[in-house]
Amino acid sequence: QDTKEEVSEKPKCAPTAEKYGWIKKSSGGLLGLWKDRYIQLRKTQLVVYEDEDEQKCIETVELESYDKCQELRALLKRKNRFILIRSPGKKVHDIKFQAPTLEEKESWIKALNEGINRGKNKVFDEVKVDESLSLDHVTRDRVKVSHGRRPPTRSHLKE
């Protein structure tokens, strides 16, 4: 009975999301306004919502465009911040976040780095085999020549 109650309390998209929760996200810019956002990590994507109802998706971040997620040093007593750092050559901005607790921050950093690795390895995971290219057995149809005698061995050279 207890397990049924726990499942019903989770948000609608919880089964598809590996990690989700409320977190402060920087809007960027010079002032760097911080807004509470409901965020879901889904395999190689970070989906940002305005609230838990998941009605209004503000943005979808492709993690394969980022190099790593790491801790952001505390400035002006702002703690538990971390940053998504873009990969060289990608035209995306670094994204800053602030978690409510140290444990949440470390959990998000670990989860986002795993998502980044999945995104970078996605190409290798989706190997498609071209069915038109069949591998033929090279020697199967070769003509077999019957040899009258067996090939010489080197045992007579040892003497």
C-alpha positions in Angstrom: 0.0 0.0 0.0 2.8 2.4 0.9 4.4 2.1 -2.5 1.3 3.1 -4.4 1.0 6.3 -2.4 4.6 7.3 -3.2 4.1 6.8 -6.9 1.0 8.9 -7.1 2.8 11.9 -5.5 5.4 12.1 -8.2 4.9 14.4 -11.2 3.4 13.1 -14.5 6.7 12.9 -16.4 8.7 11.4 -13.5 9.2 7.9 -15.1 10.9 9.4 -18.2 13.1 11.8 -16.2 16.2 10.6 -14.5 16.4 13.6 -12.2 14.0 16.4 -11.6 13.3 19.2 -9.1 13.2 22.9 -8.3 16.4 24.8 -8.9 17.4 28.4 -9.4 18.6 29.2 -13.0 20.5 32.3 -14.1 18.9 34.2 -16.9 22.3 35.3 -18.0 23.1 38.9 -19.0 24.9 41.4 -16.9 22.6 41.4 -13.9 22.2 37.6 -13.9 18.7 37.4 -12.6 18.0 34.1 -10.8 14.6 32.5 -11.2 13.2 29.3 -9.7 12.6 26.7 -12.4 11.4 23.1 -12.4 14.0 21.1 -14.3 14.0 17.6 -15.6 17.0 15.6 -16.9 15.9 13.2 -19.6 18.8 11.1 -21.0 20.7 13.8 -23.0 18.3 16.7 -22.5 17.7 19.2 -19.8 14.1 20.4 -20.0 13.3 23.7 -18.1 9.7 24.4 -17.0 8.1 27.4 -15.4 6.4 25.1 -12.8 5.7 21.5 -11.8 2.6 21.3 -14.0 4.9 21.0 -17.0 2.5 23.0 -19.1 5.0 25.6 -20.2 8.4 24.4 -21.4 10.7 27.4 -21.3 13.7 25.7 -23.0 15.3 22.4 -23.9 19.0 22.1 -23.4 20.9 19.5 -25.5 23.7 18.3 -23.2 25.9 17.1 -26.0 26.7 20.7 -26.7 28.3 21.0 -23.3 31.8 19.9 -22.2 31.2 19.4 -18.4 29.3 20.5 -15.4 31.3 21.7 -12.4 31.0 23.6 -9.1 30.9 27.4 -9.4 33.0 29.1 -6.6 30.8 31.0 -4.1 30.7 34.7 -4.7 29.1 37.1 -2.2 28.1 34.2 0.1 26.1 32.6 -2.8 26.5 28.9 -2.2 25.6 25.6 -4.0 26.1 27.1 -7.5 27.2 25.1 -10.5 27.7 25.7 -14.2 27.3 23.9 -17.4 30.4 24.7 -19.6 29.9 24.6 -23.3 32.1 22.5 -25.6 34.6 24.4 -27.7 33.1 25.5 -31.0 29.5 25.2 -29.9 27.3 28.3 -30.1 25.5 27.9 -26.8 25.9 29.9 -23.6 27.3 28.5 -20.3 24.3 28.0 -17.9 24.5 28.8 -14.2 22.4 27.1 -11.6 21.9 27.3 -7.8 20.7 24.3 -5.8 19.0 24.6 -2.5 21.5 22.4 -0.6 25.1 21.1 -1.0 23.8 17.5 -1.5 21.4 18.6 -4.3 24.2 20.6 -6.0 26.5 17.5 -6.0 23.7 15.3 -7.1 22.9 17.6 -10.1 26.6 17.9 -11.1 26.9 14.1 -11.1 23.6 13.6 -13.1 24.4 16.4 -15.6 27.9 15.0 -16.3 26.4 11.6 -16.9 23.9 13.2 -19.3 26.7 15.0 -21.1 28.6 11.7 -21.5 25.5 10.0 -22.8 25.1 12.8 -25.3 28.7 12.6 -26.5 28.4 8.8 -26.8 25.0 8.8 -28.4 26.5 8.5 -31.9 28.2 5.3 -30.9 25.0 3.9 -29.3 23.0 4.3 -32.4 25.0 2.2 -34.9 22.9 1.3 -37.9 23.7 -1.7 -40.0 23.1 -1.3 -43.7 21.2 -4.4 -44.7 22.1 -4.0 -48.4 25.8 -4.6 -47.6 26.0 -8.3 -46.9 29.2 -10.0 -46.0 29.9 -12.8 -48.4 31.9 -15.9 -47.6 35.0 -15.4 -49.8 36.3 -19.0 -50.0 33.0 -20.8 -50.1 32.6 -20.9 -53.9 36.3 -21.3 -54.6 37.2 -24.3 -56.8 38.8 -27.1 -54.7 41.9 -28.7 -56.3 42.6 -32.2 -55.2 46.3 -32.5 -54.4 47.9 -35.9 -55.1 50.2 -35.7 -52.2 50.5 -33.8 -48.9 52.7 -30.7 -48.8 56.2 -31.3 -47.4 57.0 -30.7 -43.7 60.1 -29.2 -42.3 60.9 -32.2 -40.1 63.6 -33.4 -42.5 65.4 -30.1 -42.1 65.9 -30.6 -38.4 68.4 -33.5 -38.9 
